[in-house]
Amino acid sequence: MPVRRTQRATASPRSRRRRRENVLDVGIRSDVASRRRSRRLGRMMRRLFVGCTVAGALWWGGRFTLRRGFLENPEYAVREIRIHGATRMTRDEVLKVAGIREGCNIFKVNLEEIRTNLTRISEVEDARVERSLPGRISIAVRLRQAVAAVAAAGAPAGPIPPKDIWFVDAGGALFDGAGRPARTTPLPLIYGCPERPLRSGTRFGSPESMAALELLDAIERGPLSARFRPRWIDVAKQFCMELMDSSGRKFVFEVGPVAPQLDRLSALLSHCEMNGLEIEEANLMVARNLPVRLRNPGGMLIPLPEPLHPPPPSKQARDDRPQERDAAPRKAAPARRSTPESAIRWMNVGSSKVEVRRATPVKGARGRR
């Protein structure tokens, strides 16, 4: 312990001077670092100030140029508005709904807003708006094409007021018919729809309503369009559709695939036209033996369908046929029974009656099934 005290007491003056120099060196370095930071911060502030000044000048100059050169330039005022496709709307109606007028600046016209305003009308299916410099706006409107009229009530007993009629396109969209005369076009009428209440802008959602539209579209596009014009369709029963054509004939269709039913209808109309028969009512829901009610048949009988087996040969044909040798003896044919009275059905048609015989079952048909 005394030795250590002696070493501390005998420290050289050189070590003391070195300690003082280190302290001074640390102080000088801290001052230099602080000055450097101050200079760097000053340069950043000057650059930020210059950048903000340039950006503000550019923004103000661009805005001034845009306003003076485009937005307030009378050369870019709307001078012409072209409207295409709005055949059932007046020009004033289209401009009022679109919210555009002549004289406004063409760059201030919001094209998407005009299109949205036009498509809000239930009668408009789509709209396209284009801008052409220096001052023309083109509006192309595509209106819905009505395929049928829809009545709000049941079966019409007389003229229907326009406020109770809606129109429907092929996609099932309803649009208002108010303000337009009723029955201006020979459109078929659909009533009994389960959609309640009927509103413009809504769509058909029930299967029977869409089946009625599908039936009308198939008739319009098919070969029946030339000789068969639907007048109205009743879908109130939901499992079937009752259709009356322009001649007053009534047909019952199933809510389902319409192609086979239209094939049966075409064959039935051709058969009645060839035989001079007039149909009053027919049920096309069944695939065979269609129930048909005739109108004023005049005593004519409906011809029976062709037999499933070929008819027996005549006596002369049997005599001309060579006799086969060693032929097996024929079995005695059973006595042919007369048709009982219960096998004949009478269907009242006006003042006369039509005889309809039941089809004879084929032997072995049950086994083939």
Residue pairs with C-beta under 8 A, 6 or more apart in sequence:
70 76
70 105
70 107
71 105
71 107
71 108
72 105
73 105
75 134
75 135
76 105
76 106
76 107
76 133
76 134
76 135
77 103
77 104
77 105
77 106
77 135
78 100
78 101
78 102
78 103
78 104
78 105
78 106
78 109
78 135
78 136
78 137
79 102
79 135
79 136
80 102
80 135
80 136
80 137
81 95
81 100
81 102
81 136
81 137
81 138
81 139
82 136
82 137
82 138
82 139
83 91
83 94
83 139
83 141
84 138
84 139
84 140
84 141
85 140
85 141
85 142
85 143
86 93
86 94
86 139
86 141
86 143
87 143
88 123
88 143
88 180
89 123
89 141
89 143
94 118
94 139
94 141
95 101
97 117
97 118
97 120
97 121
98 114
98 117
98 118
98 129
98 139
99 113
99 114
99 117
100 109
100 114
100 137
106 131
106 133
106 134
106 135
106 136
106 137
109 131
109 137
111 129
111 130
111 131
114 127
114 129
114 139
115 127
115 128
115 129
118 124
118 127
118 139
118 141
119 125
119 126
119 127
122 144
122 173
122 174
122 175
122 176
122 200
122 201
123 143
123 144
123 175
123 176
124 141
124 142
124 143
124 144
125 142
125 143
125 144
125 169
125 173
126 141
126 142
127 139
127 140
127 141
127 142
128 139
128 140
129 137
129 138
129 139
129 140
130 137
130 138
130 140
131 137
131 138
132 138
144 167
144 169
144 173
144 175
145 169
145 170
146 167
146 168
146 169
146 175
146 185
146 187
147 168
147 169
147 170
147 187
147 213
147 216
147 217
147 220
148 167
148 168
148 187
148 188
148 189
148 190
148 212
148 213
148 216
148 233
149 165
149 166
149 167
149 168
149 177
149 187
149 188
149 189
149 190
150 165
150 166
150 167
150 168
150 174
150 189
150 190
150 191
150 193
150 198
151 160
151 164
151 165
151 189
151 190
151 191
152 164
152 165
152 166
152 197
152 198
153 164
153 191
154 191
154 192
154 236
155 191
155 192
155 232
155 234
156 189
156 191
156 232
159 182
159 183
160 182
160 183
160 189
161 182
162 177
162 178
162 179
162 180
162 181
162 182
163 178
165 177
165 182
166 174
166 175
166 176
166 177
166 198
166 200
167 174
167 175
167 176
167 177
167 187
168 174
168 175
168 190
168 204
168 213
169 175
170 213
170 217
171 203
172 203
172 204
172 205
172 209
172 210
172 213
173 201
173 202
173 203
174 198
174 199
174 200
174 201
174 202
174 203
174 204
175 200
175 201
176 200
186 229
186 246
188 216
188 230
188 231
188 232
188 233
189 231
189 232
189 233
190 209
190 212
190 232
190 233
190 235
191 232
191 233
191 234
191 235
191 236
192 234
192 235
192 236
192 237
193 204
193 206
193 208
193 209
193 235
194 206
194 208
194 209
194 235
194 238
195 202
195 204
195 205
195 206
195 209
204 210
204 213
206 235
206 238
207 255
208 235
208 238
208 241
208 255
209 235
211 235
211 241
211 253
211 255
211 256
211 258
212 233
212 235
212 241
214 258
215 230
215 233
215 241
215 243
215 253
215 258
216 230
216 233
218 258
218 259
218 262
219 225
219 228
219 230
219 262
222 262
223 266
224 262
224 265
224 266
224 269
227 269
228 245
228 265
228 269
229 245
229 246
230 243
230 244
230 245
230 246
231 244
231 245
231 246
232 243
232 244
233 241
233 242
233 243
234 241
234 242
234 243
235 241
235 255
238 255
239 254
239 255
240 252
240 253
240 254
240 255
240 285
241 252
241 253
241 254
241 255
242 250
242 251
242 252
242 253
243 250
243 251
243 252
243 253
244 250
244 251
245 251
249 279
249 280
249 281
249 282
250 280
250 281
250 282
251 265
251 281
251 282
251 283
251 284
252 281
252 282
252 283
252 284
252 285
253 261
253 284
253 285
254 261
254 284
254 285
260 287
261 284
261 285
264 284
264 287
264 290
265 282
265 284
268 279
268 282
268 284
268 290
268 292
269 279
271 277
272 278
272 279
275 300
275 303
276 300
277 294
277 297
277 300
277 302
278 294
278 295
278 296
278 297
279 292
279 293
279 294
279 295
280 293
280 294
280 295
280 349
281 292
281 293
282 290
282 291
282 292
282 293
283 290
283 291
283 292
284 290
289 359
292 302
293 347
293 349
294 302
294 349
294 354
295 349
295 350
296 349
296 350
297 349
297 350
297 352
297 354
298 352
299 352
301 354
301 355
302 354
302 355
302 356
304 357
305 359
308 362
313 321
339 357
343 357
343 358
344 355
344 356
344 357
344 358
345 356
345 358
346 353
346 354
346 355
346 356
347 353
347 354
347 356
